[in-house]
Structure formats: C-alpha cells, structure tokens
Amino acid sequence: MTKFETIQIFAPDTESVAELPLSENGVSAGFPSPADDFMSLKLDLNRELIKNPSATFYARVSGDSMIDDGICNDDLLVIDKSVEPYDGCVAVCYIDGEFTLKHFENKGDHALLIPANKKYKPIRVTSDNDFMIWGVVRYVIKKV
C-alpha cells in the first residue's frame, strides 16, 4: 500500500515579530514560581525556528504514514529547502506528481522513502521516477 499525504505548504511571514514571554526558570512540573509573574525574557518564534528565511516554509500534514515518529495528521512542519538531505532525515519529497512525507535513504542506484507506520511499505525511487527532495523537516509543531 502506498500512501501520499496531502501537504499544504505556506510561506512564513518573516516581517512580523511574534515575541512571546519566556520563563527564565524553565517549566516546573510542580508548583509555579512566583517569580514567573515577572518574566522579562522574550522569544520570537520566527527567529527561533527560521534559520534561512528565503528557503523555509511551513506545511500542514494530512495522513498517518509518519505516526510512529510522532508526526500526526494536522501537525505543522517547518521545512528548510536549503538543508542538504541526509540518510534518515524526514523529508518532504515530490514523486511522480505528488508530495509525500517520509524518511529518506540514499542507496546509491536508488533511494528509499520509508514511512513510520507499518501499514505502509517503503517507496523505491529509481531514475524512472520524477523525483526530488523538496525540503528537510527541521521542526514539528503539535497541538496538544
């Protein structure tokens, strides 16, 4: 069974600043510190997540082929097209007219796109396929 996700791709708005308060003391799993009422550090998610603005995109995942890696339906991906793909990376790949999200492995004469869900089989990519690695996933943002 081959499964291709529906991936919506969005360009980030790097002109905006989204500075949010950042706790100086970390996050306690016990009682909160009264000092946290006076948080002075700020965190801008654009600066934190986007290292190469002209090559970075967001995408929303639709599908379950990477669920065993904790990448689920509706998760938001931060994808960097300037990162050189490497064996084992999670990549957004374009194959034969469709996008898919898989682990990439270079086998020399072919590549394998490996899902993280036993319901799906790896996809063998050869020179007969129209194939490119569109970008490497750098972050997964989840709704809890």
N, CA, C and O atoms as a GROMACS GRO file, in nm:
protein
  576
    1MET      N    1   0.085  -0.117   0.000
    1MET     CA    2   0.000   0.000   0.000
    1MET      C    3   0.090   0.124   0.000
    1MET      O    4   0.178   0.136   0.085
    2THR      N    5   0.068   0.213  -0.091
    2THR     CA    6   0.141   0.338  -0.097
    2THR      C    7   0.049   0.450  -0.051
    2THR      O    8  -0.067   0.455  -0.091
    3LYS      N    9   0.101   0.537   0.033
    3LYS     CA   10   0.018   0.646   0.086
    3LYS      C   11   0.089   0.778   0.064
    3LYS      O   12   0.202   0.797   0.110
    4PHE      N   13   0.023   0.868  -0.004
    4PHE     CA   14   0.073   1.003  -0.021
    4PHE      C   15  -0.013   1.096   0.062
    4PHE      O   16  -0.136   1.094   0.054
    5GLU      N   17   0.052   1.178   0.143
    5GLU     CA   18  -0.020   1.275   0.224
    5GLU      C   19  -0.061   1.393   0.139
    5GLU      O   20  -0.004   1.419   0.033
    6THR      N   21  -0.162   1.464   0.187
    6THR     CA   22  -0.195   1.594   0.131
    6THR      C   23  -0.118   1.694   0.215
    6THR      O   24  -0.144   1.706   0.334
    7ILE      N   25  -0.026   1.765   0.156
    7ILE     CA   26   0.056   1.859   0.230
    7ILE      C   27   0.028   1.999   0.179
    7ILE      O   28   0.053   2.030   0.062
    8GLN      N   29  -0.023   2.084   0.267
    8GLN     CA   30  -0.045   2.224   0.234
    8GLN      C   31   0.082   2.300   0.271
    8GLN      O   32   0.131   2.287   0.384
    9ILE      N   33   0.136   2.378   0.178
    9ILE     CA   34   0.262   2.448   0.201
    9ILE      C   35   0.236   2.598   0.210
    9ILE      O   36   0.162   2.655   0.129
   10PHE      N   37   0.298   2.661   0.310
   10PHE     CA   38   0.279   2.803   0.335
   10PHE      C   39   0.415   2.870   0.350
   10PHE      O   40   0.507   2.811   0.407
   11ALA      N   41   0.428   2.991   0.300
   11ALA     CA   42   0.550   3.071   0.322
   11ALA      C   43   0.535   3.144   0.455
   11ALA      O   44   0.427   3.194   0.486
   12PRO      N   45   0.642   3.150   0.536
   12PRO     CA   46   0.632   3.223   0.662
   12PRO      C   47   0.633   3.374   0.641
   12PRO      O   48   0.690   3.423   0.544
   13ASP      N   49   0.569   3.446   0.732
   13ASP     CA   50   0.573   3.591   0.730
   13ASP      C   51   0.686   3.634   0.823
   13ASP      O   52   0.665   3.652   0.943
   14THR      N   53   0.805   3.649   0.768
   14THR     CA   54   0.922   3.684   0.850
   14THR      C   55   0.930   3.833   0.880
   14THR      O   56   1.018   3.876   0.954
   15GLU      N   57   0.839   3.911   0.824
   15GLU     CA   58   0.835   4.054   0.854
   15GLU      C   59   0.770   4.080   0.989
   15GLU      O   60   0.797   4.181   1.054
   16SER      N   61   0.686   3.987   1.032
   16SER     CA   62   0.617   4.006   1.159
   16SER      C   63   0.708   3.962   1.273
   16SER      O   64   0.797   3.879   1.257
   17VAL      N   65   0.682   4.021   1.388
   17VAL     CA   66   0.754   3.984   1.510
   17VAL      C   67   0.651   3.927   1.605
   17VAL      O   68   0.549   3.991   1.634
   18ALA      N   69   0.677   3.808   1.654
   18ALA     CA   70   0.584   3.743   1.747
   18ALA      C   71   0.659   3.712   1.876
   18ALA      O   72   0.683   3.596   1.908
   19GLU      N   73   0.697   3.817   1.948
   19GLU     CA   74   0.770   3.796   2.072
   19GLU      C   75   0.674   3.756   2.182
   19GLU      O   76   0.578   3.827   2.212
   20LEU      N   77   0.702   3.642   2.242
   20LEU     CA   78   0.620   3.590   2.350
   20LEU      C   79   0.703   3.585   2.477
   20LEU      O   80   0.825   3.571   2.470
   21PRO      N   81   0.640   3.597   2.594
   21PRO     CA   82   0.717   3.588   2.719
   21PRO      C   83   0.781   3.450   2.732
   21PRO      O   84   0.722   3.350   2.693
   22LEU      N   85   0.901   3.447   2.788
   22LEU     CA   86   0.975   3.323   2.808
   22LEU      C   87   1.014   3.315   2.954
   22LEU      O   88   1.075   3.408   3.007
   23SER      N   89   0.979   3.207   3.019
   23SER     CA   90   1.012   3.189   3.159
   23SER      C   91   1.162   3.173   3.176
   23SER      O   92   1.223   3.090   3.109
   24GLU      N   93   1.221   3.251   3.264
   24GLU     CA   94   1.364   3.242   3.290
   24GLU      C   95   1.398   3.117   3.369
   24GLU      O   96   1.513   3.072   3.369
   25ASN      N   97   1.299   3.061   3.438
   25ASN     CA   98   1.324   2.948   3.527
   25ASN      C   99   1.292   2.814   3.466
   25ASN      O  100   1.297   2.713   3.536
   26GLY      N  101   1.260   2.806   3.339
   26GLY     CA  102   1.218   2.680   3.280
   26GLY      C  103   1.073   2.652   3.316
   26GLY      O  104   1.003   2.741   3.364
   27VAL      N  105   1.029   2.530   3.295
   27VAL     CA  106   0.892   2.492   3.324
   27VAL      C  107   0.895   2.387   3.434
   27VAL      O  108   0.956   2.282   3.417
   28SER      N  109   0.829   2.416   3.544
   28SER     CA  110   0.824   2.325   3.657
   28SER      C  111   0.704   2.235   3.643
   28SER      O  112   0.596   2.278   3.602
   29ALA      N  113   0.722   2.109   3.678
   29ALA     CA  114   0.610   2.017   3.679
   29ALA      C  115   0.545   2.016   3.818
   29ALA      O  116   0.448   1.944   3.841
   30GLY      N  117   0.600   2.096   3.909
   30GLY     CA  118   0.544   2.107   4.044
   30GLY      C  119   0.468   2.236   4.058
   30GLY      O  120   0.383   2.269   3.975
   31PHE      N  121   0.497   2.312   4.164
   31PHE     CA  122   0.429   2.439   4.188
   31PHE      C  123   0.498   2.550   4.112
   31PHE      O  124   0.621   2.552   4.105
   32PRO      N  125   0.422   2.643   4.052
   32PRO     CA  126   0.483   2.753   3.977
   32PRO      C  127   0.556   2.848   4.071
   32PRO      O  128   0.519   2.866   4.187
   33SER      N  129   0.661   2.909   4.018
   33SER     CA  130   0.739   3.006   4.094
   33SER      C  131   0.670   3.141   4.087
   33SER      O  132   0.626   3.182   3.980
   34PRO      N  133   0.660   3.214   4.201
   34PRO     CA  134   0.602   3.349   4.197
   34PRO      C  135   0.683   3.443   4.109
   34PRO      O  136   0.630   3.543   4.062
   35ALA      N  137   0.811   3.413   4.087
   35ALA     CA  138   0.894   3.499   4.002
   35ALA      C  139   0.848   3.495   3.856
   35ALA      O  140   0.881   3.585   3.779
   36ASP      N  141   0.774   3.392   3.818
   36ASP     CA  142   0.728   3.381   3.680
   36ASP      C  143   0.628   3.491   3.644
   36ASP      O  144   0.603   3.516   3.526
   37ASP      N  145   0.572   3.557   3.745
   37ASP     CA  146   0.482   3.670   3.718
   37ASP      C  147   0.558   3.788   3.661
   37ASP      O  148   0.498   3.883   3.612
   38PHE      N  149   0.692   3.784   3.668
   38PHE     CA  150   0.775   3.895   3.624
   38PHE      C  151   0.869   3.852   3.513
   38PHE      O  152   0.987   3.886   3.514
   39MET      N  153   0.817   3.776   3.416
   39MET     CA  154   0.900   3.726   3.306
   39MET      C  155   0.945   3.843   3.219
   39MET      O  156   0.864   3.922   3.171
   40SER      N  157   1.077   3.853   3.199
   40SER     CA  158   1.131   3.963   3.120
   40SER      C  159   1.192   3.917   2.988
   40SER      O  160   1.209   3.999   2.896
   41LEU      N  161   1.224   3.790   2.976
   41LEU     CA  162   1.280   3.741   2.850
   41LEU      C  163   1.170   3.728   2.745
   41LEU      O  164   1.055   3.698   2.778
   42LYS      N  165   1.207   3.753   2.620
   42LYS     CA  166   1.111   3.739   2.509
   42LYS      C  167   1.168   3.639   2.409
   42LYS      O  168   1.290   3.629   2.392
   43LEU      N  169   1.080   3.566   2.345
   43LEU     CA  170   1.117   3.467   2.245
   43LEU      C  171   1.039   3.496   2.118
   43LEU      O  172   0.916   3.504   2.123
   44ASP      N  173   1.107   3.511   2.005
   44ASP     CA  174   1.042   3.531   1.876
   44ASP      C  175   1.051   3.399   1.800
   44ASP      O  176   1.160   3.355   1.764
   45LEU      N  177   0.938   3.338   1.775
   45LEU     CA  178   0.938   3.208   1.708
   45LEU      C  179   0.995   3.215   1.567
   45LEU      O  180   1.055   3.118   1.520
   46ASN      N  181   0.978   3.328   1.497
   46ASN     CA  182   1.039   3.340   1.365
   46ASN      C  183   1.191   3.328   1.374
   46ASN      O  184   1.252   3.256   1.296
   47ARG      N  185   1.251   3.398   1.469
   47ARG     CA  186   1.397   3.391   1.484
   47ARG      C  187   1.442   3.254   1.535
   47ARG      O  188   1.550   3.208   1.500
   48GLU      N  189   1.360   3.192   1.616
   48GLU     CA  190   1.396   3.062   1.674
   48GLU      C  191   1.388   2.948   1.573
   48GLU      O  192   1.474   2.860   1.571
   49LEU      N  193   1.283   2.949   1.490
   49LEU     CA  194   1.256   2.835   1.401
   49LEU      C  195   1.306   2.853   1.259
   49LEU      O  196   1.324   2.754   1.187
   50ILE      N  197   1.329   2.976   1.216
   50ILE     CA  198   1.363   3.000   1.076
   50ILE      C  199   1.508   3.048   1.065
   50ILE      O  200   1.539   3.162   1.100
   51LYS      N  201   1.595   2.960   1.018
   51LYS     CA  202   1.737   2.994   1.002
   51LYS      C  203   1.766   3.051   0.863
   51LYS      O  204   1.856   3.133   0.847
   52ASN      N  205   1.691   3.008   0.762
   52ASN     CA  206   1.709   3.051   0.624
   52ASN      C  207   1.574   3.098   0.570
   52ASN      O  208   1.503   3.019   0.507
   53PRO      N  209   1.537   3.224   0.595
   53PRO     CA  210   1.402   3.271   0.562
   53PRO      C  211   1.359   3.248   0.417
   53PRO      O  212   1.244   3.212   0.392
   54SER      N  213   1.448   3.268   0.322
   54SER     CA  214   1.406   3.254   0.182
   54SER      C  215   1.388   3.108   0.142
   54SER      O  216   1.331   3.080   0.036
   55ALA      N  217   1.435   3.014   0.224
   55ALA     CA  218   1.425   2.872   0.191
   55ALA      C  219   1.338   2.794   0.289
   55ALA      O  220   1.334   2.672   0.283
   56THR      N  221   1.270   2.864   0.379
   56THR     CA  222   1.192   2.797   0.483
   56THR      C  223   1.043   2.813   0.456
   56THR      O  224   0.995   2.920   0.420
   57PHE      N  225   0.972   2.704   0.477
   57PHE     CA  226   0.828   2.700   0.455
   57PHE      C  227   0.763   2.622   0.567
   57PHE      O  228   0.827   2.539   0.633
   58TYR      N  229   0.635   2.648   0.588
   58TYR     CA  230   0.554   2.569   0.679
   58TYR      C  231   0.466   2.477   0.594
   58TYR      O  232   0.432   2.510   0.481
   59ALA      N  233   0.430   2.363   0.649
   59ALA     CA  234   0.336   2.273   0.582
   59ALA      C  235   0.251   2.204   0.687
   59ALA      O  236   0.297   2.175   0.797
   60ARG      N  237   0.128   2.178   0.651
   60ARG     CA  238   0.038   2.105   0.739
   60ARG      C  239   0.022   1.964   0.684
   60ARG      O  240   0.000   1.944   0.565
   61VAL      N  241   0.035   1.866   0.772
   61VAL     CA  242   0.030   1.725   0.734
   61VAL      C  243  -0.113   1.675   0.733
   61VAL      O  244  -0.193   1.710   0.820
   62SER      N  245  -0.142   1.594   0.635
   62SER     CA  246  -0.268   1.521   0.630
   62SER      C  247  -0.233   1.376   0.602
   62SER      O  248  -0.185   1.344   0.493
   63GLY      N  249  -0.257   1.289   0.697
   63GLY     CA  250  -0.224   1.148   0.678
   63GLY      C  251  -0.157   1.090   0.801
   63GLY      O  252  -0.127   1.162   0.896
   64ASP      N  253  -0.132   0.959   0.797
   64ASP     CA  254  -0.078   0.889   0.914
   64ASP      C  255   0.045   0.804   0.884
   64ASP      O  256   0.080   0.718   0.964
   65SER      N  257   0.111   0.827   0.771
   65SER     CA  258   0.223   0.741   0.736
   65SER      C  259   0.348   0.765   0.821
   65SER      O  260   0.442   0.686   0.815
   66MET      N  261   0.351   0.873   0.901
   66MET     CA  262   0.467   0.900   0.987
   66MET      C  263   0.429   0.899   1.136
   66MET      O  264   0.501   0.953   1.219
   67ILE      N  265   0.316   0.839   1.167
   67ILE     CA  266   0.261   0.845   1.302
   67ILE      C  267   0.352   0.781   1.408
   67ILE      O  268   0.354   0.826   1.522
   68ASP      N  269   0.426   0.677   1.371
   68ASP     CA  270   0.514   0.612   1.469
   68ASP      C  271   0.635   0.697   1.504
   68ASP      O  272   0.707   0.667   1.600
   69ASP      N  273   0.659   0.804   1.429
   69ASP     CA  274   0.761   0.903   1.464
   69ASP      C  275   0.699   1.022   1.536
   69ASP      O  276   0.767   1.122   1.562
   70GLY      N  277   0.570   1.013   1.566
   70GLY     CA  278   0.503   1.121   1.636
   70GLY      C  279   0.459   1.235   1.546
   70GLY      O  280   0.419   1.340   1.594
   71ILE      N  281   0.465   1.215   1.414
   71ILE     CA  282   0.418   1.316   1.319
   71ILE      C  283   0.278   1.275   1.277
   71ILE      O  284   0.258   1.173   1.211
   72CYS      N  285   0.180   1.357   1.316
   72CYS     CA  286   0.040   1.318   1.303
   72CYS      C  287  -0.036   1.411   1.210
   72CYS      O  288   0.012   1.518   1.171
   73ASN      N  289  -0.155   1.368   1.176
   73ASN     CA  290  -0.247   1.448   1.097
   73ASN      C  291  -0.264   1.586   1.160
   73ASN      O  292  -0.283   1.596   1.282
   74ASP      N  293  -0.257   1.691   1.081
   74ASP     CA  294  -0.273   1.832   1.122
   74ASP      C  295  -0.151   1.892   1.190
   74ASP      O  296  -0.154   2.009   1.227
   75ASP      N  297  -0.043   1.815   1.209
   75ASP     CA  298   0.079   1.875   1.263
   75ASP      C  299   0.133   1.977   1.164
   75ASP      O  300   0.110   1.967   1.044
   76LEU      N  301   0.204   2.074   1.216
   76LEU     CA  302   0.264   2.178   1.134
   76LEU      C  303   0.414   2.150   1.125
   76LEU      O  304   0.481   2.132   1.227
   77LEU      N  305   0.467   2.148   1.004
   77LEU     CA  306   0.609   2.122   0.981
   77LEU      C  307   0.680   2.252   0.947
   77LEU      O  308   0.624   2.338   0.880
   78VAL      N  309   0.804   2.265   0.992
   78VAL     CA  310   0.892   2.372   0.948
   78VAL      C  311   0.995   2.304   0.858
   78VAL      O  312   1.072   2.220   0.903
   79ILE      N  313   0.994   2.342   0.730
   79ILE     CA  314   1.074   2.275   0.627
   79ILE      C  315   1.178   2.373   0.574
   79ILE      O  316   1.146   2.487   0.539
   80ASP      N  317   1.303   2.328   0.568
   80ASP     CA  318   1.412   2.411   0.515
   80ASP      C  319   1.463   2.348   0.386
   80ASP      O  320   1.519   2.239   0.386
   81LYS      N  321   1.442   2.419   0.275
   81LYS     CA  322   1.485   2.368   0.144
   81LYS      C  323   1.635   2.381   0.124
   81LYS      O  324   1.690   2.321   0.031
   82SER      N  325   1.705   2.460   0.208
   82SER     CA  326   1.849   2.479   0.191
   82SER      C  327   1.931   2.370   0.261
   82SER      O  328   2.052   2.362   0.240
   83VAL      N  329   1.867   2.287   0.342
   83VAL     CA  330   1.938   2.180   0.412
   83VAL      C  331   1.962   2.064   0.317
   83VAL      O  332   1.870   2.017   0.250
   84GLU      N  333   2.086   2.019   0.311
   84GLU     CA  334   2.122   1.904   0.226
   84GLU      C  335   2.059   1.778   0.285
   84GLU      O  336   2.082   1.747   0.402
   85PRO      N  337   1.981   1.705   0.206
   85PRO     CA  338   1.920   1.581   0.257
   85PRO      C  339   2.027   1.481   0.299
   85PRO      O  340   2.133   1.472   0.237
   86TYR      N  341   1.999   1.408   0.404
   86TYR     CA  342   2.093   1.308   0.456
   86TYR      C  343   2.015   1.181   0.489
   86TYR      O  344   1.894   1.186   0.511
   87ASP      N  345   2.086   1.069   0.493
   87ASP     CA  346   2.020   0.942   0.523
   87ASP      C  347   1.947   0.949   0.656
   87ASP      O  348   2.003   0.987   0.758
   88GLY      N  349   1.821   0.910   0.652
   88GLY     CA  350   1.740   0.906   0.772
   88GLY      C  351   1.662   1.032   0.800
   88GLY      O  352   1.575   1.033   0.888
   89CYS      N  353   1.691   1.140   0.726
   89CYS     CA  354   1.618   1.265   0.753
   89CYS      C  355   1.471   1.248   0.717
   89CYS      O  356   1.436   1.165   0.633
   90VAL      N  357   1.388   1.328   0.780
   90VAL     CA  358   1.246   1.334   0.744
   90VAL      C  359   1.235   1.443   0.639
   90VAL      O  360   1.272   1.558   0.664
   91ALA      N  361   1.183   1.407   0.523
   91ALA     CA  362   1.183   1.500   0.411
   91ALA      C  363   1.046   1.504   0.344
   91ALA      O  364   0.972   1.406   0.341
   92VAL      N  365   1.016   1.622   0.290
   92VAL     CA  366   0.901   1.637   0.202
   92VAL      C  367   0.954   1.608   0.062
   92VAL      O  368   1.041   1.679   0.011
   93CYS      N  369   0.901   1.504   0.001
   93CYS     CA  370   0.950   1.458  -0.129
   93CYS      C  371   0.840   1.472  -0.234
   93CYS      O  372   0.721   1.455  -0.205
   94TYR      N  373   0.883   1.502  -0.354
   94TYR     CA  374   0.792   1.510  -0.468
   94TYR      C  375   0.824   1.391  -0.556
   94TYR      O  376   0.936   1.377  -0.605
   95ILE      N  377   0.725   1.304  -0.577
   95ILE     CA  378   0.747   1.186  -0.659
   95ILE      C  379   0.628   1.164  -0.752
   95ILE      O  380   0.514   1.150  -0.708
   96ASP      N  381   0.659   1.163  -0.880
   96ASP     CA  382   0.559   1.135  -0.982
   96ASP      C  383   0.431   1.218  -0.966
   96ASP      O  384   0.320   1.166  -0.977
   97GLY      N  385   0.450   1.347  -0.940
   97GLY     CA  386   0.338   1.439  -0.936
   97GLY      C  387   0.271   1.457  -0.801
   97GLY      O  388   0.173   1.531  -0.791
   98GLU      N  389   0.321   1.391  -0.696
   98GLU     CA  390   0.258   1.402  -0.564
   98GLU      C  391   0.364   1.426  -0.458
   98GLU      O  392   0.480   1.384  -0.472
   99PHE      N  393   0.324   1.494  -0.350
   99PHE     CA  394   0.411   1.514  -0.236
   99PHE      C  395   0.389   1.403  -0.134
   99PHE      O  396   0.277   1.352  -0.120
  100THR      N  397   0.495   1.366  -0.064
  100THR     CA  398   0.485   1.271   0.044
  100THR      C  399   0.588   1.307   0.151
  100THR      O  400   0.690   1.369   0.121
  101LEU      N  401   0.561   1.268   0.272
  101LEU     CA  402   0.650   1.291   0.385
  101LEU      C  403   0.703   1.157   0.430
  101LEU      O  404   0.626   1.070   0.471
  102LYS      N  405   0.834   1.138   0.423
  102LYS     CA  406   0.895   1.009   0.458
  102LYS      C  407   1.038   1.030   0.504
  102LYS      O  408   1.096   1.137   0.489
  103HIS      N  409   1.095   0.924   0.563
  103HIS     CA  410   1.239   0.920   0.587
  103HIS      C  411   1.306   0.893   0.452
  103HIS      O  412   1.258   0.812   0.373
  104PHE      N  413   1.417   0.961   0.427
  104PHE     CA  414   1.491   0.944   0.302
  104PHE      C  415   1.615   0.861   0.328
  104PHE      O  416   1.688   0.885   0.425
  105GLU      N  417   1.640   0.763   0.242
  105GLU     CA  418   1.764   0.685   0.246
  105GLU      C  419   1.818   0.672   0.105
  105GLU      O  420   1.748   0.629   0.013
  106ASN      N  421   1.944   0.710   0.087
  106ASN     CA  422   2.012   0.701  -0.042
  106ASN      C  423   2.083   0.566  -0.049
  106ASN      O  424   2.170   0.537   0.033
  107LYS      N  425   2.047   0.486  -0.146
  107LYS     CA  426   2.105   0.352  -0.163
  107LYS      C  427   2.199   0.345  -0.283
  107LYS      O  428   2.232   0.235  -0.328
  108GLY      N  429   2.242   0.459  -0.335
  108GLY     CA  430   2.333   0.461  -0.450
  108GLY      C  431   2.258   0.459  -0.580
  108GLY      O  432   2.238   0.564  -0.641
  109ASP      N  433   2.216   0.341  -0.626
  109ASP     CA  434   2.144   0.330  -0.754
  109ASP      C  435   1.995   0.359  -0.740
  109ASP      O  436   1.924   0.368  -0.840
  110HIS      N  437   1.947   0.372  -0.616
  110HIS     CA  438   1.807   0.406  -0.592
  110HIS      C  439   1.796   0.471  -0.454
  110HIS      O  440   1.891   0.471  -0.376
  111ALA      N  441   1.680   0.524  -0.426
  111ALA     CA  442   1.652   0.580  -0.294
  111ALA      C  443   1.531   0.508  -0.237
  111ALA      O  444   1.450   0.452  -0.311
  112LEU      N  445   1.520   0.511  -0.106
  112LEU     CA  446   1.402   0.458  -0.041
  112LEU      C  447   1.335   0.569   0.038
  112LEU      O  448   1.402   0.646   0.107
  113LEU      N  449   1.204   0.577   0.027
  113LEU     CA  450   1.123   0.667   0.108
  113LEU      C  451   1.050   0.577   0.207
  113LEU      O  452   0.963   0.498   0.169
  114ILE      N  453   1.086   0.591   0.334
  114ILE     CA  454   1.041   0.496   0.434
  114ILE      C  455   0.939   0.560   0.528
  114ILE      O  456   0.969   0.660   0.594
  115PRO      N  457   0.819   0.502   0.534
  115PRO     CA  458   0.718   0.553   0.626
  115PRO      C  459   0.749   0.511   0.770
  115PRO      O  460   0.830   0.422   0.793
  116ALA      N  461   0.684   0.576   0.863
  116ALA     CA  462   0.695   0.539   1.005
  116ALA      C  463   0.558   0.489   1.050
  116ALA      O  464   0.501   0.536   1.149
  117ASN      N  465   0.507   0.392   0.975
  117ASN     CA  466   0.379   0.330   1.005
  117ASN      C  467   0.380   0.196   0.931
  117ASN      O  468   0.393   0.192   0.809
  118LYS      N  469   0.368   0.088   1.004
  118LYS     CA  470   0.380  -0.045   0.945
  118LYS      C  471   0.270  -0.076   0.843
  118LYS      O  472   0.282  -0.174   0.769
  119LYS      N  473   0.164   0.006   0.838
  119LYS     CA  474   0.058  -0.015   0.739
  119LYS      C  475   0.107   0.015   0.597
  119LYS      O  476   0.046  -0.029   0.500
  120TYR      N  477   0.216   0.090   0.586
  120TYR     CA  478   0.263   0.135   0.455
  120TYR      C  479   0.400   0.077   0.424
  120TYR      O  480   0.482   0.055   0.514
  121LYS      N  481   0.423   0.054   0.297
  121LYS     CA  482   0.550  -0.002   0.252
  121LYS      C  483   0.643   0.110   0.206
  121LYS      O  484   0.597   0.215   0.163
  122PRO      N  485   0.774   0.086   0.215
  122PRO     CA  486   0.869   0.184   0.159
  122PRO      C  487   0.846   0.202   0.010
  122PRO      O  488   0.799   0.112  -0.059
  123ILE      N  489   0.879   0.320  -0.038
  123ILE     CA  490   0.867   0.352  -0.180
  123ILE      C  491   1.008   0.350  -0.239
  123ILE      O  492   1.095   0.425  -0.194
  124ARG      N  493   1.030   0.267  -0.338
  124ARG     CA  494   1.159   0.260  -0.405
  124ARG      C  495   1.160   0.364  -0.517
  124ARG      O  496   1.071   0.365  -0.603
  125VAL      N  497   1.261   0.450  -0.516
  125VAL     CA  498   1.272   0.557  -0.615
  125VAL      C  499   1.389   0.526  -0.706
  125VAL      O  500   1.501   0.507  -0.658
  126THR      N  501   1.365   0.522  -0.837
  126THR     CA  502   1.471   0.498  -0.934
  126THR      C  503   1.476   0.613  -1.033
  126THR      O  504   1.400   0.710  -1.021
  127SER      N  505   1.564   0.604  -1.129
  127SER     CA  506   1.575   0.707  -1.232
  127SER      C  507   1.450   0.714  -1.319
  127SER      O  508   1.431   0.811  -1.392
  128ASP      N  509   1.364   0.613  -1.313
  128ASP     CA  510   1.239   0.614  -1.388
  128ASP      C  511   1.134   0.706  -1.326
  128ASP      O  512   1.038   0.744  -1.392
  129ASN      N  513   1.154   0.743  -1.200
  129ASN     CA  514   1.057   0.831  -1.131
  129ASN      C  515   1.093   0.977  -1.151
  129ASN      O  516   1.210   1.013  -1.164
  130ASP      N  517   0.989   1.061  -1.154
  130ASP     CA  518   1.007   1.206  -1.148
  130ASP      C  519   1.016   1.237  -0.998
  130ASP      O  520   0.915   1.236  -0.929
  131PHE      N  521   1.137   1.265  -0.949
  131PHE     CA  522   1.160   1.271  -0.804
  131PHE      C  523   1.251   1.386  -0.766
  131PHE      O  524   1.348   1.416  -0.835
  132MET      N  525   1.217   1.451  -0.655
  132MET     CA  526   1.307   1.547  -0.593
  132MET      C  527   1.274   1.556  -0.444
  132MET      O  528   1.159   1.537  -0.403
  133ILE      N  529   1.375   1.585  -0.366
  133ILE     CA  530   1.352   1.614  -0.225
  133ILE      C  531   1.323   1.763  -0.219
  133ILE      O  532   1.409   1.845  -0.249
  134TRP      N  533   1.203   1.796  -0.179
  134TRP     CA  534   1.159   1.935  -0.180
  134TRP      C  535   1.218   2.011  -0.061
  134TRP      O  536   1.249   2.129  -0.073
  135GLY      N  537   1.234   1.944   0.052
  135GLY     CA  538   1.291   2.009   0.169
  135GLY      C  539   1.302   1.912   0.285
  135GLY      O  540   1.238   1.807   0.287
  136VAL      N  541   1.386   1.950   0.382
  136VAL     CA  542   1.409   1.868   0.500
  136VAL      C  543   1.332   1.929   0.618
  136VAL      O  544   1.337   2.050   0.640
  137VAL      N  545   1.262   1.844   0.691
  137VAL     CA  546   1.184   1.889   0.806
  137VAL      C  547   1.281   1.921   0.920
  137VAL      O  548   1.364   1.839   0.957
  138ARG      N  549   1.269   2.041   0.975
  138ARG     CA  550   1.354   2.084   1.087
  138ARG      C  551   1.279   2.082   1.219
  138ARG      O  552   1.340   2.056   1.323
  139TYR      N  553   1.148   2.109   1.218
  139TYR     CA  554   1.068   2.112   1.340
  139TYR      C  555   0.929   2.058   1.309
  139TYR      O  556   0.880   2.071   1.197
  140VAL      N  557   0.868   1.998   1.409
  140VAL     CA  558   0.727   1.956   1.404
  140VAL      C  559   0.657   2.029   1.518
  140VAL      O  560   0.698   2.020   1.634
  141ILE      N  561   0.550   2.100   1.485
  141ILE     CA  562   0.473   2.174   1.584
  141ILE      C  563   0.340   2.103   1.600
  141ILE      O  564   0.269   2.081   1.502
  142LYS      N  565   0.307   2.068   1.723
  142LYS     CA  566   0.188   1.989   1.751
  142LYS      C  567   0.089   2.067   1.835
  142LYS      O  568   0.127   2.150   1.918
  143LYS      N  569  -0.038   2.039   1.813
  143LYS     CA  570  -0.142   2.090   1.902
  143LYS      C  571  -0.165   1.981   2.007
  143LYS      O  572  -0.180   1.864   1.974
  144VAL      N  573  -0.166   2.021   2.132
  144VAL     CA  574  -0.182   1.924   2.240
  144VAL      C  575  -0.326   1.921   2.287
  144VAL      O  576  -0.360   1.846   2.378
   0.00000   0.00000   0.00000
